[in-house]
Amino acid sequence: MKPGIDVEVCEVGLRDGIQGIDTFFPTAGKQAWVAAEAAAGVPEIEVCSFVPPSVSVQFTDCLDVVADALAIDGLTVSALVPNLKGAERGFESGVHKLNFVLSVSESHNQANVRCSREESLERFRQIAELRDANADNRKVVLGAGLATALGCTIEGRVDPGEAVRTAERLLELGADEISVSDTVGYANPAQVREMFQLMRRHLGDEVVLAGHFHDTRGLGLANVHAALEEGVRQFDASLAGLGGCPFAPGASGNIVMDDLVFMLEAMGLKTGVDIDALVAVREIVAAGLPDEPLLGAIAKAGLPKGFNSGLAA
């Protein structure tokens, strides 16, 4: 956690938000998006995914976007990697953090990354081994995301115990952080509280836990609040709510970064983010993706009269 803030938010719109959009977001627009959000105070941005062009056209310019982002003082630059080849490119790029995702649901893992959970764990082992084999690589934080940890549109309910066991294996293999992901917007606040209680009980207080929620059924921010009550202080979100799992019919996307920051600041929790400056970044997104709907209540309604944010407190 960076000094002076209570909750750390990570922008995932440039990766999770646009990965499924066919219209190519121009490189200059991505660079402007990163620069503007960093200037607004967002401390971490997941800027791309190191996947083949056949998987997503959006990341053919990932090295240019990463290089530009790394020049921004104080910004933590992260990226997603699906396998060893992607990790090799990620380490070479100089990013500060690499994220790996596997699904707790076997069916979702097969549909999403076309391999079994055991094969995904073996891929992660290889990535961690590569990280540990090089002094420069060891500076890179290795995050592991548990997709469908709270439910799956293919299998339905997911065993919380299996999510914990998967987290334990990832930590044994070398993960520095564990992100619990409601990939398809299945969860409710009571379920979120129980999951993080279980994680803490089995993993210990020293393990860094983060939350990644989708707003498919309108409970995204409520689930963030539940996670906050269990001590979670790191959350992913996407500006204007871009994104959504292709295996979640009707999915509306990730929780809205602008609304998340407003909720946290309204609760007196400092994020270090200027909400007005953050909302203004939506203009860059709208220009680069003119046909995509941009979600969010704060952008539409504005801040309440007399609003006193955690930033100003």
C-alpha positions, 0 to 999 in steps of 0.5 A: 500500500502506498503512503497516505491512502487507505484503499488502493484501486487498480484500473483494469479497463485497458486490459479487462475492459477492452480485450473483447472489443473488436474496434482497435483502441488507438495506441495514442489514446491508450497512452493518453488514458494511462497518463490522465488516470495516473495524473488523477491519482490512480496508483496502479494500471493494468495496461495490457495483456501479453497474448497473441494477436489472434486472441485479441487485436487490442494488445498488438501495441503492448510494448509501446503502451508499457514503455510509455506508462513506465515513464510515469513517475510513481505509477505501478504498471501491471500486465496480464500473462497467460503462459510462459511465453507471455511472461517472457515478454512481460519480464522483458518489458520491464513492468512492475507486476505480472498477473496470472489468472486461472479459474476455480471452475474447471469448465470455465478454465477450459472455456477461457484458456483452453486447458485444465486447472492443473495445466494452468497451475503448471503454467504458473509454476513455470512463470514463477520459476522464470521469475526466480531465476533472474535477479531483475525478474525477482523485482517483479510482483507476481499476482494470481487471480482466482477467476469464478471463485464465487460462482460460475455461469457454466457450473453454478455454485463453486466450492469455497474450499476449492478456491482456498485450496487453489490459493494455497497452491498458488502461494506455494508456487510463488504468488505474491498476491491473491485476487478473489474474482467474481468473474461473472457477477455471481456473488452477493455480499454475505457470500463475499464476507464468508469467502474472505473470512475463509481465505484469512483463516487458512492463508493467514493475515500476512497474505495480500488479498485483493477483490475483483468484482463485476456488476452483472447483477448490480451487486458489485459495489455492495460486494466491495463493501462486504470485502472492506468489512473483512479487511480487503484494501485492494480492488480492481475496477474499470473506468466507465464499467468497460469489460465483462466475461464472454461466458456471462450472458448479459454481463454489464462489465467490471465495477465502475472505477469512478463510482468505486472511488466515489463510494470509498471517498464518501466513506472517508477512505482515502484513495488518493484519486481526484474524482473530477479528474478521473471522470474527465478521463472518460472523454478519452475513452469515448473518443477512442471507442465511440460505439461503446456504452460508458456506464456510471452513476457519478459521471451522470449525476455528479458529486452530491452538494457539499461532498467532502471526500476522503482525499480532502479530509 
